[in-house]
Amino acid sequence: MLILTASDIRDITRHIGLEQFINRATASLKQDFGRWDSYCLSPRYATYFPQGVIELMPCSDNEFYTFKYVNGHPGNVLNGKLSVAAIGQISDAGNGYPLMLCDMTLLTAIRTAATSMLAASYLARSTAKSLAVIGTGAQAEFQTVGFAGNYALEKIFYFDIDSGAMVKYARNLAGLSLDLIPCGSILEAVHGADIVTTATAAKHRQMLFGLQEIAPGTHINAIGGDCPGKTELPAQLLRQVKLVVEYTPQSLIEGEIQQGDAGLIHAELAELVCGTKIGRDNNREITLFDSVGFALEDFSILRIVYKLVTEFKFGTEIAMLPEVEDPKDLFGFLAS
């Protein structure tokens, strides 16, 4: 089976370019969400601890079975560790053999940006000129590169309660010729923005802004909420926007919609992709993509990465499983 380290994922990203990688992932997601009924789907399996959460996220069709192991420990950054780390596997559904095991810490950020792009293609105005980023942690640059590559953005406003994170964000994006505007508050950042991405990490209920603080026609891309008790937006706002989720059973547990009920949901993302429901109706309605991260997104990115590494020969092939002449003689492997 193939083994891909974080360095391999970095090399793939450099080879094809981050913007192109996000665009490829977006196209793959559109294809996969467009065949929603082809999958065995379930909410992720989460184990909660006082300090964080560890999750398993499986998904499969008749060709591949994938899963991701991922944690969420916001306090890790105080000890110099990532708050989110992940590994993933893709297997042959026909015989059950694993094909590839890889780091998914970087891939999670890339597929999250790609999912945001897919949702925005149905929910944001195509003429969007400005982006507000609330929370400039590990996800922020990926989201910004994705939106900047798909919209003619003239200004990008950003804010984080951690000034060091704001400095990091500006430094990492300095070479991309983007008009980055640091803000002194959330309300300053979102005022008049066409697209607002919220990507905060605090595991409690927040009210980053209300409906009165944003302009008509705004698209809100809420990606920070991902577990019970963690939200970024006030419950009242959910009743005043067009709300789209990834997978209702999981979103009701983990998303902004955990503050409401399924009746507030306009559509699942797959319904927009399949054309059974429409996204944005007009240029004045406010739309909300309540994203928590779903296993189909990991399936999709693992599928295209497996194709890329076999095409460009990245990664290391190892014999992890026993190789035997007689499949019924496993014991004999010990003596070989």
Helices and strands as residue ranges (DSSP letters): E 2-4, H 6-16, H 18-33, G 36-38, E 45-49, E 52-60, E 64-72, G 74-79, E 86-92, E 98-103, H 105-123, E 130-134, H 140-150, E 155-159, H 163-172, G 174-176, E 180-182, H 186-190, E 195-198, G 211-213, E 219-222, H 235-238, E 242-245, H 248-254, G 256-259, G 262-264, E 265-268, H 269-274, E 287-290, H 295-312, E 316-317, G 331-335
